[in-house]
Amino acid sequence: MGKPIIYIDGREGTTGLQIYDRLNAREDIALSLIDEDRRKDPAERARLMNGADIVFLCLPDAAAVEAVGLVTNPDTRIIDCSTAHRTNPDWAYGFPELSPAHREKIRTSKRVANPGCHATGFISIVYPLVSMGLLPKDAGLTCFSLTGYSGGGKKMIAQYEGAKEPGMYAPRIYGLNQSHKHLPEMRTICGLEHAPVFSPIVDDYYKGMATTVPLFLNREKLLAALTDHYKDCPAVRVCAAWEGTMLDANAMAGSDRLDLIVQGNEERSTVTALFDNLGKGASGAAVQNMNLMLGFDETAGLSL
């Protein structure tokens, strides 16, 4: 049996390029590449997608939905990196560390929705606590999340790396109307009755994310619960201790692992997910899901 054939639709975007970089040197898969002058040709894209074992969709939401419609081969499996299918129950949610059921559904599904970056941080903290009963489903939660500007894709990267407006040198809070596109995913996957009050913040550094959820819970109890939940997960680490009095939002830049930092006291705590928005927050997670779908070691080709 030959090597699995992988096609990346939208390889020219930030996520697609990062997936390509992780796969290009691998000898256990075969990358199918489209000619540059035909990358917007629906017929050629459809031909390559239907000839692949796994297709990564690295496209805007509407284009991702359209691309799914081009796949007629029942054996072609899809990993969608857009927002389009993350709350669709017919798609596996691509966060294997959440539960054995999530992991198994990813392994066997033909359709996997890759998580969003901010959502990855929030869900990594809240999902286990809800499933263990430490947080009620009707909890009123808040979350703030720092990201490097690469999270905004090519347009934002060009804005930050070109001639900047004065305000772009300082952290900028966005999603001010509480309708950020990751909120439905954050609420639905965690089984919450209410979306959190969410403050995403972009700052003048390339990549790295720090997503923090403040909680009125005992620090030691939180630490024990999260440590137990993630004890067998190579791509998620719960840090029992943290040196220093500050957390750097870009501390995990270049890594495909997510670290959880639990700080606080007997009454109040913060849990911070530190990870790379382009790693476990996007392309690293997508490759991890591909590995599981193909029966490979889930960490193959990843930097942990």
WOFEN-V845975 format. One record per backbone hydrogen bond with DSSP energy under -1.0 kcal/mol. CO is the residue of the C=O (numbers start at 1). NH is the residue of the N-H. Records with the same first field share a line. If there is no record, write none. Layout:
CO=NH ; NH
This chain:
4=30
5=53 ; 54
6=32
7=56
9=58
10=13
13=17
14=18
15=19
16=20
17=21
18=22
19=23
20=24
23=26
30=6
35=38
36=39
38=41
41=45
42=46
43=47
44=48
45=49
46=50
49=52
53=77
54=7
55=79
56=9
57=81
60=64
61=65
62=66
63=67
64=68
65=69
67=70
68=71
73=76
77=55
78=112
79=57
80=114
83=86
85=88
88=91
92=113
93=95
95=98
99=103
100=104
101=105
102=106
103=107
104=108
105=109
110=78
111=92
112=80
113=94
116=120
117=121
118=122
119=123
120=124
122=126
123=127
126=130
127=131
128=132
129=134 ; 135
136=139
137=193
141=197
143=199
144=212
145=201
146=210
147=203
148=151
149=152
150=153
153=157
154=158
155=159
156=160
157=161
158=162
165=168
166=169
167=170
172=202
175=178
180=183
182=186
183=187
184=188
185=189
186=190
187=192
197=143
199=145
200=174
201=147
202=172
203=205
205=149
206=150
208=148
209=275
210=146
211=273
212=144
213=271
215=217 ; 269
218=222
219=223
220=224
221=225
222=226
223=227
224=228
225=229
226=230
230=233
233=236
235=258
237=260
248=251
250=253
252=255
258=237
259=274
260=239
261=272
263=270
265=219
268=265
269=215
270=263
271=213
272=261
273=211
274=259
275=209
276=279 ; 281
279=282 ; 284 ; 285
282=286
283=287
284=288
285=289
286=290
287=291
288=292
289=293
290=294
291=296
297=300
299=302
303=256
